[in-house]
Amino acid sequence: MPAMSTFPFPILSPCIGICRLGADGYCDGCLRTGEEIARWVAMGERERRRLMDEVLPQRETARG
């Protein structure tokens, strides 16, 4: 039997379709870096969750 995921649902991409990197190196739509966008499909659920719950909200606050 396959191992159960620690999260009940897959973590969806934060992409909102505004795909351009700002001068600060973050996407104007989702606030991910180009590297984070490229790696999204290879990231584990914990890394995605940390990005969604901690990193991106901090960037949004810092961007003002």
N, C-alpha and C positions, 0 to 999 in steps of 0.2 A: 504494500500500500504506500503511495507517495506521501512524503511529509507534508503536513498542513502548513500553510503560510501563517506568519504571525499577524498578518493584516487581513481583515475579512474581504477587502476589495482591492483590486490593483490600483496603484496610484497613477492617476492620469497626468498627462503632460500639462504644465501650466501655460502652454502656448495659447495666445488669444488672437493669433493671426496678424499681429503688428510686428513684423520680423525685420528689424534693423537695429544694428548695434549703435548705441549712443557714444558720445565722446568719452564717457566713463568706462566703456568696454562692456556694458550691460545692454541686453536687448530692451528696446523701448517698450515692448509689450509684456514680456514675462520676467524681465530682470535677471535672466540667466546669462552667463558668459557664453561665448561661442563654443568653448570647450565643454561646458555643461550641457549645452544643447546637443552637441555631437555625441556625447557620452550617455545621454538619457536612456537610450534603449539598453545599454549594457550595465547601467547602475542597478544595484540591488534595491530592494524595497526600503531598507533602513536608510540608505544614502538618499534616496528620493524623498522619504518622509522628513529627514533632517533638512534637506534643501527647502522643501515646501513649508515646514513648520517654523524653522529658525532663520535660515539664511535669507530667503527671499523677503520675508517681512522686515528684517533688519535693513536690507538694501532699500526697500520702499521707504522706510522711515528716514534713512540717511539721504535719500534723493529728494525728499520733501515734496 
